[in-house]
Amino acid sequence: MAMKQQDVGTIVGSSVHLTGIIKDTSDIVIYGSVEGEIHSEQKIIIEESAFIKGPVNGGEVVISGTVVGTITAKNRLELNQNGTIKGNIDTAELLIHAGATFIGKSNMPDKKGTEKGIVHEGEFAAEVEEASEEKDEEKEEKEKDAS
């Protein structure tokens, strides 16, 4: 992915190993390794040669390398073909390409900011029981019709 130099605030080269916290209000592109936190209000790009150990927090996160840690992408997270995530993710929009590896849990809030598709254990049991009762009623009706 080619980016203009003025769009990028921080670049970590392929031969660089950083330990600590990277914070930038502009885009961040990582080619090397980072052990620590990465924060940007904009886009964070983890290139294929990159290895990250620690949390990643950005507006948009694109991963082609490896991240071991929690990822929060406010708007969008894209995991490319050779990318690997070992950790949980929280994002509004998720795109995982074929060939990528994701080991963890994902959380995607709906447009109202609540968790989409999350059913608590008690609610799930009630839904299963209700569905089971409906099936029993349908079965009884079919048996009556058949007699």
N, C-alpha and C positions, 0 to 999 in steps of 0.2 A: 504494500500500500504506500504510494508516494504522497508525501505531505510537503507543503511549502515550509521553508525554514521559519517564516514569521508565525506560522500556526503552532509550532512546537516550542514549549517553554523549557523542557528538560529532556535531554537525551543521555541515556546510560549506554556507553559503548560495549561492544561484545567482549572486550578484554577487561572490563571493569567489574569489580566485586564490591558492592556497598553494603555496609551494615548500619542500620539506623532508620530514620524517617525521611521520606521524600514528600514534600508538599509543594504544589504549584497551582496557580489559578488558571494556567494554560495547559495545553496537552503535554503528556509525558509519553516518551517512547523508550522502551527498555529492550536492549539487545544482550546485555550482560546478566549478572546475577545480583539479586537484592535480598538481604536477610533483614526484614523489618517491614515497616508500614509504607504504603504508597497511597497518597491522597491527591486528587485533582477534581476541581469543579467541572472540568471539561472531559476530554477523552484520554484514556490510558490504553496504550498499545503494548502488548507483551509479545515481542517477536519470537520466531521459532527457536532462536538460539538462547532465549532468556529462561532463567530459572528464578522464581520468586518463592520465598518462604516467609509468609506473614500476610496480614490482611491487606486487601486492595479495595479502595473506595473511590469511585469516580462517577461522573455523569454518564459516560458511556465507556465500556471496557471491551476491548477486542483481544482475544488470547489465541496465539499461535504456538506459544511455548508452554512452560509448565508453571502452574501456581499451586502451592501447597498452603492453603489458608482460606479464610472466609473472604468472599467477594461480595461487595455491595455496589451495584450499578444502578444509579437512580433512574435512568431512562432505558438503557439497553445493554445486554451482555451478549457477545458473539463468541462462540467457541469454534475456532476453525479446525480444519481436517487433522492437522498434526498437534493440536492443542490438547493439554491435559489439565484438569482441575481435580484436586483432591481436597475437598472442603465444601462447605455449604455456600449457597449463593442466594442473594436477595436482589430481585430486579423486576422492573415493570414489564420488560420484553426480553424473551430469551430465544436465541437461535443457536442450535447445535448442529454442526455439519457432520456428515457421514465420515467416519474414521476418527472422530474426536473421542476423548476419554473423559468421563465425568463420574467421579466417585464422591457422593455426598447427597445432600438434600437441597431442593430448590424451593423458594418461597416467592410467589408472584402475587402482589396485592391487586385487587380489581380496581377499576377506575375510581371507586369511592374511597380507596385506601384501605379496604379491609381485605383479609386473606381470602383469596378465591379457592374454592374447592376444599376448604378445610372443614371437616365434620368432626366434632368432638365425640368421644367414645360413647357417651350416653345417647347422643342424637343418632349415632350410627346404629346402635342396638335398637332404638325405637323404629328407625327406618326399615331395618331388616325385618323386625317383627310385623310391621304394617304390611310390607310386601308379601310376607309369608301368609298372613291372614287373607290378603286379596287373592293369592293363588289358591288357597284352600276353598274360598268361596266360589271361584271360577270352576274348580274341579267338581265341587258339589253340584253346581248348576249343570255341567256337562253330563254328570252321572244321572241327574233327574231327567234331562232331555233324552238320554239314551234308553231309559227304561220305559 
